[in-house]
């Protein structure tokens, strides 16, 4: 997992069109390119989204097979940033209480 995440973050950092990140551990890129890298490099699928404010959406991406997860913050200007990563994603089944 760590090897793939390092490769993804390195690819994001190496691209000349990266947005300026406000935190050193945040990796940003064009939203379409970020989604492409998440699906192609990490075999991840977007599991959910939610609005943070009118111009910002949070997305949860989960790598199929190994449970690695990423939280991506996507802005209305077309930039996305990975703001958190982790392991052992476990989906919660909803049902009657």
Secondary structure, DSSP 8 states (H G I E B T S, - for coil): -HHHHHHHHHHHHHSTT----SSTT-EEEEHHHHHHHHHHHS-EEEEEEEEEETTEEEEEEEETTT--EEEEEEETTSEEEEEEEES----------
